[in-house]
Amino acid sequence: MDLIRWIRSQLTTMMRTPMSPISCHTSRMLQWNLQATSRWRRRTRFSGLLGFGWLLGLCGWVCLCATGELNAQPGDSLQSAQTNASLDSPSDDDPPVRRIRIRRNTKLPEPTPDPSIPIGTPSPAFLGEAPDDAIIENRTGTYGGRFVYAILGEVETFNPVEPKGATDQEIRALVFSSLVQYNNGDWHTSPDLAKSWQVSDDHLTWTFFLREGILWSDGTPLTVDDVEFSFHAVFHDQIATSIRDGFKHPQTGDLPQVSVDHDQNAVIFTLSRIDSQFLTHLGAVSIIPKHLWKDHLQEQDPTILQQMTSNSPPELLVGSGPFVLKEYIPAEKIVYQRNPRYWKKDSRGQRLPYIDEVVILLVKDLNLQWQKFEAGELDIFMDLPADHFREATAMEKAGTADLVRLGVSLNTNWVCFNMHPGKNPETGEPFVDEEKSYWFHQLDFRKAVNHAIDRDGIKRTAFQGRATAIWSSVTPGNRSWFHRGVSTYPYSVETAQRYLDELGWKDTDGDGVREDDQGRPIRFTLNTNVENNLRQQIGNMISQDLKKVGIDVNFKPQIFNDLVTSLRDSHKWDMILLGWGSGVPPDPANGKNITLSSGRLHAWNPQQAKPATKWEARIDQLMAMMDEELDDSVRKGYFDEVQELMGQNIPILYLIAANSYCTIKKGRLGNLWPSLLRPQLTWNLETLWIRQ
């Protein structure tokens, strides 16, 4: 009876749930217009008869195998297939493709237009007329006002060719536009500078038709030549930018070819292979003006990255986004004002944006940022840390602020050991000291550290219980890609000590610090960013946890930009505590600069010319297979295996994901559409308006 009851419940669920998308390209060319999304596929449902037959087959399989996929131990049966598989392409002996049903994330309601809202007067006023091809946003609002929020740390560059971090990527959207845009509210890709596009039958040729009449903020027409120039900058082999990693073939490194058709006002991309996430990568490229920067894209030693920095005059930051840079005062604030030539309109035909001026305060730490919000100096506080949750709820009860609860964050906190085998080309010194490299490369050492870290303690103390322990780059907040089959390493001092004992690393002199099998004390430095109070607390807790098992950690917070330089350029660090901000959209393909062995943010050993290990080679292969697969249910199976391999080899030790909150000054803003994706409240800044 239990089996029958289970069958009935599964059949009911299946009949109510759309199955995974399938390819629906049947025409020679598919025209995508303003209403089109980035997907090529349509949904289908199994008929009751077919579904019941499939379900009976599944039941038979379950009975034969005794355990389902969720109960299988990662690596038990996968390892042999991974070890023996060809690293060039799947073989006939590969295990069957796993199809995993994709769970969709929940979204908050979309704002609705209100024609009764006063229009107001924009200051500065708009110049000229909006182009006939202008995008019309289904919003209404009132012109005017100043919007103020804050970010941590300092801005190193405004250059969108290589933003230095998540914050730089977010503020570039104020000034620059892309061919396509991602809607964080309803989680889909839509046209931006491109009004439409065509995709060939073989999915290898993409033709994007540019809108007519768009002007740069300096009044110069924006053309297909600007688009081609921008992609040449990102694809330039002497320009270090992690944006390029998304376009690279995971194994060959091939990049799309870019050309223009002036007669059709079109940009054409020719791919060497199918890329299911091509639109995602395309949206990461900001279009920059060729007429200003063409002399800095030299074939040898290009100087484009030395332009549009924080030292550049504001008038040189010319873009096509909703705002222009008005003023930048280091360590104090960034001031933007309306781009008078912006090209989008609202449902009443009024030009966007509504807000006259945006001020971003640069603060040194989260506590100072909260003090400013509590004092009424800020309109919003995004990514509210757990240690200020109670104060936020008090403001909510007092009627001075709205607190938005978004669920488990998609962002992660992690630690990583430096396993870079290289040397400094100038000094000849290794990036990692020989003894530390020896320790860090020991899998059992990394397992010991993973078991020694008390994630529940971090959750209770640093996050006041408002967080979730994680073991992968995908948190439970990302329902579409989260995988429960990843290896876990529960807190256990005894297990950690056993791994270290088996390595022969013991405290031989009684000073509380273990020595390795060559008599060297196990001592190294842990860095994190000084601006993040929460990470400093986590770092101190990790240091104490590792001390309990005989590992001496010198915890040393640093300025964030210095950490990024160490991670990506100088490679001189031991252990680092940082976090990944979720990609937008939150598809694993957006993290290829981390996942691929050749990626610039492959933190433990970046930009490998050839995969250093078999498991990294297998991950490269799986990411290539993901790229070329159009069915998300199959892609999910591939990335589940990627997560399993990362969990087994733990080059990065994922720690915890906070609950996601944001706060807004009560009644301050209209057209808010909070999102779990970053930036939670400002992703649609062009349509926000000041209510009071």
N, C-alpha and C positions, 0 to 999 in steps of 0.2 A: 504493500500500500504506500510506503514511503517513496518508492521509486515512481509509482504512478502519480503521486501528488507532486513530485519534483518535475516530472514530464509536463504535467498540466501547467505548472507555474512557469516553466521555461517557454512553453508554447505560447502562453498568454503574453509574456514579456516580449517575445520575438514578434508577435503579430502587432504589438503596439509600438515597436521601436523600428525606425528606419534602418535598413542595413547600410553597409558601407557604400560610398559612391563608386560608380564604375565609369569607364571612359565613354564619352558620347560624341566624340569627333567623327562625324560621318560625312560632312561636306568637305569639298576641296579646300576651301578657305572659310574660316569662321570670323564674322565681323562682330566685334564687341563694341557696344555703344555706351552711353553714359550710365545706363542702368545695369550694365553687365558687371559681374564680379570676376574674381580671379579664378574661379573654378571652371574646369572643363567637363565636369561630370554631373550626372543626374542621379537622384536616389531612386531605388526600386524596393519593392517588398516581395518577399516570397509568398506564393499562394499557400493557403492552409495545408493543402495536400503535400506540396513539396516541402514545406517547413516541417510537417510531421514526420515525413520520411527522413529528412535530414536529422531531426532530433532523435529518432530511433537509432539511426546510425551512430550518432554521437554517444547515446546511452550504451550501445554495444562496445564502443571504443573505451568508454570510461570503465566498464566492467572488466575488460581485458587488461587495461593498463593499471587498474587498481587505484591510481592517483591521478588527479587532474594537474594541469599546468601550474596552477597557483600553489600546489603543494610540492612540486618538484624542487630539489635543491639546485640552485644555479651552478652550472658547470659539470654536473654529474654526467649528463649525456651529451651536452653541447661541446665539451672541450675537444673530444676526438674529432668531431665534425669540423670544428674551428681550426684545429691543428692540421688536418689533412686537406682542407679545402684549398683549391687554387687561389692564389692572390690576384689573379688577373680577371677571372670571371667565374660565375657559379658552374660547377660541374654536374654531370648527370647523377652523381652519387650524393649530392647535397641533400640534407634533410628537406622534407616538404615545406613549402612556404607557409608560414604562420599568418593567419588572418585574424586580427584582433579588432573587435568592435570598438569604434571610437566613441567615447563619451563626450558630449558637448558641454562646454562651460556655461554657467548661468550668467545672465547679463541684467543690468539695471534698466528700468524703463527709459525710453528716449524722450527728451523734452519735446513739447508740442508748441507750435507758433501761436501767438496771441495778437491778433490785429489791433486790439485796443491799446496796446502799449505805445506810449508817445515815441516819436522818431528822434527828436532832439537835433542838435547841431554838432557836426564833427569839427574838432579842432586839434590838429590842423585839418583844413578842408581837403577834399579829394581833388585831384587834377585830371582834367580830360574826362573821357567817358569809359565805362567798362567795355571790354571787347564783346562782340556778339557771341563769342564762344564761352562767355563767362559761366562758371559753375554757379548754380543756384542752390543755396543751402535752405532747407525747410525750417527756417528759424525767423524770429522777430526779436528786436531789441531796441534799446535807446542809446544814442551816441553820447559819449562823454565819459569823464572820470579817469581815475588813476587806480591801477591794480598793483598791489604790492605782495610779493612773497619772497622767500629766502632759499638759498642753496648753501651747502657746506663747502668751505674751502675757497680756493682761488681759481680763476679761469686762466689757462695757459695759452689758449688759442681760440679764435673764432673761425678758424679754417675748417670747412666741412669735409675736406678731402681726407683728413685723418683726425677726427675728434679723439681726445685723449681719454675720455671716460663717458659713462652714461649721462652725466650732467651736460657735458659738452654736446653730446648728440641731441639732447632734448632742447637746448637753447638754440641750436642751429636752425631748428624748424621755425623759429620766429622770423628769421631773415630769409631763408632759402626754401625753395620748393623742389619737388621731384616729379618724375614722369607719372608716377602713381602714388597714392597715399593709402595709409591703413587707418581704418576707423576703429579706434579702441573701444568705442561704445558697443558696436554690434559685431566686432571681430571679423571684418572682411576688408578686402582690398578694392579700391575704386579708382577711377581716373583722376589725375591732377593736371599737370601741364599737358599731358597727352589726353586728347578728347576721346580717342578710341584706338583700337589696335586689331591686327589680324594675326592669326597663327596658322602656319602651314600644316598640311595633313600629317607630316612626319614630326611636327613640333620642333623643328630645328631652325625655322625662320620666323622671327617676330618683327612685325612692322608697326611702329607707333606713329600716329598722326598727331602733329602738334597743333595746339589751339592757335588761331590767328589773332593778332592784335595785342598780345601780351607785351608789356614794357618792363624793362629793368627799373629799379627804383631811381636810377639817374636819367630815365627817359629814353634810353636806347632800346630798340626792338629786341625781344628775345627770339632767337631763331634756332633752327635745327643744328646750325654750326656750333652754337653754345652747348647743346646737348652732346654732340659728338666730342667736343673739346673736353667736357667734364668727364666723360667715360675714358677718354685717352689718358687723362690725369690719374684716374683711379687704377687703370690697367698698366700704367707705366712701370716697367720692371725695376726702376731705380727709385721709386717712391714707396716708402714703407707705409702701407695702410692696411689695416685689418679688414676694411670693407671689401678689398679684392678677394679675400679668402672665400667669400660666399659664392663668387662666380667661378672659381677654379675647379676644374675636374679633380675630384679627390685623389686620383692616382697619377694622372698625367700632368696636371697643372695647367691644361689648356684653358684659354679664356675666349669668350665670344668675340667675333669680329664685328666692328661697328662701321656703318657707312650711312650716307644720307641720300635722300632723293628730294632735291629742291622742288621739282615739279609738283610732287605730292605733299610737300612740307612734312616729310616723314623721316624717321630714323629707323634703320634696319639693323637688327642683330642676327648674326648667323652663328648658331651653336654647333659644337662638334658632337654633342650628345643631348638626349632629352634631359631637361632640368625642370622637375615638377615644381620647384620653388623659385623659378626665374623671376616672377613678379615680386616676390619678397625681397630678393637681392636688389632688384631694380629700384625699389622704393628706398633703399639705403643710400642711394647716390644723390646728393644735392647738386643741382645744376648751378654752375658758376659762370660769370660773364667772360667770354673769350676776349672781348675787346679790351679788357683790363689786364688779363693775366697771360695772354698768349706768349709774351716774351719770356715767361718764367717756366715754360714747359719745354725746356731744351732736351734734346736727345740724350746728352750726357750731362750728368750732375744738375738735374732740374732744381730750380729754386722755388717752386710753387708752395712748398710747405713753410717757407720763410715769409710768406705773404699772409695777410688777414690774421695776424697774430694779435695778442692783447696789447701790443705796442703800436699797432697800426692806427692811423687817424680814422675816426668813425665814418667819414664820408667815403672811404675806400671799401667799406663793407657793403657792396652793392648786391642786392638780391631781388627775388621776386616773391618773397614771403609777405605775411601780413604786417610786419613791422620792420623798421630800420633802426640801426644803432644810433642813439643820440649822444650818449656819454658813457664812459667807462672810467671809474675811479678805483684803482687797485685796492684790494682788501676792504672795499667799502660797498660799492654798488655798480650795477649795470642798468642803464636807462634806455628803454626803447620807446619810439613813438610810431604812430600809425604810418604805414607806407601809403602815401597819397595816390600811388598808382596801382594799388592792389586790385586784383581782377575778379574777385568773387562777389556775389550779391546774395541778399536774403530773399525770403518769399515775397516781400513787398517791393523788390527791385532796388532796395537800398544797398549801397556799397558796404562791404566789410573791410576791416573789423569795426566793431562798435567802440571799443575802448580806445581812448586817446593816448594813454601812456602806460607802459608797463615798467615797474621798478623791481629789480631782483637784488635783494640785499645779500652780501657775501658775509657769512658768519663763520666763526671759528669752530663752534661745536654745537651739538644738538640741544644742550641745555640753554645756551644763549638764544638759539632759534625759538625754543619754546617760550622763554621769557618775553620775547618780542611779540609772539602771537598772543600770549596771555595779557599783555599790556595793550593790545589792540593795534600794534604797529604793523601787523601782517594780516592779510585777508584770508589766507589759507595756511595749513600746515599739512604737507603730504608725507606719506610714510611715517606716520606718528610712531615713535618708539614706545615700547611697552611700559617703560618707567614713567611715562607721562599720561598713561591711559586714565588713571583715576582722576587726575586734574581735568582731563578732557571731559570725562563723564560729569564732573561737577559743573563745568561750564555749560554742558548740555542741559542739565537739570535746572540751572539758573536762567536758561533761555538766552545765553549770550553766544552760543556756538552750536553748530550741527556736527554730530559725530557720525561718520559713515563707516559701517562695518562691512568689509569686503571679503572676508574669509582668509584662508591660508595664503600667504604671499607666494608669488612665483619666483621671488628673489631668494638667493641662497647665501649662507655663510659657510666658509670652508677654510681648511688649512691645507698647505701643500709643502712638500719638500723639494728643494732644488736638486734635480738630477741631471743638470746640463753637463755634458762631457767635454765642452769646449774650453778654449783658453782666450784670454784677452789678447787681441791681435797686436796691441801696442807693447804690452809688458811681457807677454808669454806666460803669465800666471794663470793657473786654472781658475775658472769661475767659482768652482766649489773646492774647498780644501779636500785633500786626498782622503783623510780619515772620515770626514763628513759624507763625502760621496760614497764611501764604502758602507756607512750605516744606512744612508737614505735608500740605497739600491737593494737593501735586504727586505724582501716582502714580509718576512716574519717580524721585522722591526716595525714596519708600517702597520701591521696587524696589531702588534702590541700597543702602539700609540693609539690606534683607533679604539681598542678595548679600554685603554686607560682614561679616555676622555669621558667625563660624566655629562652626557647630553641632558639627562633629566635634571641634573643640578644646575646646568646653564639655563634650562627652561624655567626652573623654579626661581632662581636668583636673579638672573639678568633680565628675563622676560616676564617675570611674575606669573608664570604659567601660561602666558598667551603666545605660544609657539608650538612647533611640532618638530621632533627629531627627524632628520632625513639622512639618507644613505646614497643619494643620487643627485644629479644636477636638476632633475625634474621633481618638483614638490607635489604633494597631494592637491595643491591648488590648481594645478594644470591637469584637469581631469582627462583631457584627450591623450596625454602622453605619459602620465604617471604609471609606473610599473611596480607591482608589489613583490615581484620575484627577485629583487636585487639582494645580494648578500648583506647581512647586517652584522654589527660587531657590538653586542650589548656591553654596557659598562661592567667591567670585572677586573679589579686589581689583580686577583689571583691568576686569571687567564693572561693578562699582560705580562705579569712576572714570569709565568711559565714559558711564554714565547722567548723572552729575553734570556732566561736560564738556558733554554735549549740552544740558543745561539752561542752560549759560553760567555755571556756578558754578565759579570758579577761584580759586586762591590768588594774588592779584595783588601782595601785599606781601611774600611769602616767609616769613611767620611760621608756616607749617604749617597754617593754617586757611583754608578756602575762603571767598570772599565770594560772595553771590548776585548776580544780574544787576543789582541796585540798589546793590551795594557794601557790603552788610551782612554781617558775619562770621556764619557758621553756627554758632551756639553756643546750647545749651539744657541743661536739667537733666533727669537721669534719677533717678527715685525708686523705691525698693523698701522692703519691710518689714525693719526692723533686726533683728527677732527671728530671721530665717531666714538662718543663716550661708551656706547654699548659694546663696541668691539674691544675697547680697552678693558672693560670688565670681563669679557669672554677670554681675552688673552691672559689676564691675571689668573683666571680660574684654570685654564689649560696648563699654565706654568705650575700651579699647585698640584694639579692632577698628575702631571708627569714626574714631579718630585717624589710622589708617593711610590713610584716604581723605579726610582734611582736614576732618573734622567734630569740633568741640570739645564734649565732653560733660562736664558737672559731675555726677558721681555722688553722690547724697545720700540715704542710707537714712533712713527715718522710722519712727515707731511705727505699727503696723498699723492701729489704729483711726483715727489721723489720716489715713492713706492712704485708707481707706474713705470718710471724710468728704469728702476732696478729690475722690474719684472720683464720689461719688453726690450730693453736696450743693454744695460750694463751687466745684467744677469748675476750680480753680486749680492746674494742673499742666501740664507739657510732655510728658514721656515717662515711662511708668510700666512697671515690671517686676513682674508678679504672676502668678497662676495661677488657673485655674478648677478647683474641686473637682467631680468628676463628680456629676451629679444622680443621685438614687435614686428610681425606677429610671433606668438610663442611656439613656433615650430622648431624642432631640433635642427633643421637646416640653417637656422639663424645662428647657431652656435658652432658652425664649422671652423671658425678661427680658433676655437678652443679644442674641439674634438679631433680634428685632423692632425696627424703627426707633423704636417708642414705648416700648421697654423701659427700665427704670431702670438696668440694667447694660449697655446698648448703649454700651460704654465711650467710644468715640471721639466720639459725638454723641448723648447719651441723650435719651429722652422727646420725640422729635420729634412735633410736631402733625401733620405730613404728611411722608412720606418725602422726604429731601433729594436723593436721587439715583434714577435709574431702576433701578439694580441693587438698591438697598435696597427699592424698591417691589416689584420682582420677588420678592425674598426674602420680603417680607410675604405676597405672594400664594401662594408655594409653601408657607409655613408654614400658611396658611389651608387650602390643599388637603390638606396632611398631616393637619391636625386632623380633617377631614371624611372621610378615607379609612380604611376598616376593614382593608384588605389591606396588611399590612406590606411585602410585596414591592413594591407601588406606592409606599408611603410612602418606602421606601428610595430609589427613583428620584428622588422629589422632593427628598429631602435631599441626595442626591449633587449635584444641581444647585445647591443652597444652598452646599455646600462649594466647588463650582467657582467660583461667583460671589465668595465670600469670598476664595478663592485668587487670583483674577484682580485683585481690587481691594485686597486686603491692608490693610484698616483695622486689623487686629490681625496682628502678625507672630508666628506660633506657632513655638516654638523647640525644645522637647525634652520628652520624657516619660520619667521615671525608671522603672527596674525597681521593682516593688512588693515590699517585704519587711516583715515584722513579727516581733518576738521576744517570747517568753514565758518567764518564770522556770520552770525545769524542774520539771514535776510539780505546778505550783501550782494550775491551774484545771481544772475539769471542764466538760463540755458546750461546749467551744470549737468554733466553726464558722467559721474564717477566711474572709474574703471579699475579693475585689478591690474591692468597693464600700466606700465610707466609711460609718461607721468600721469598719475591718477586723476588730476583735476585740470591740468593745463594743456592736454593733448588737443583740445578743441578751442584754444584761446581766441581764435579769430571770431568765434560766435558768442563768447561770453560777454555779458554786459553788466554794468554797475547799477544795482537797484537803488542804492542810497549813498 
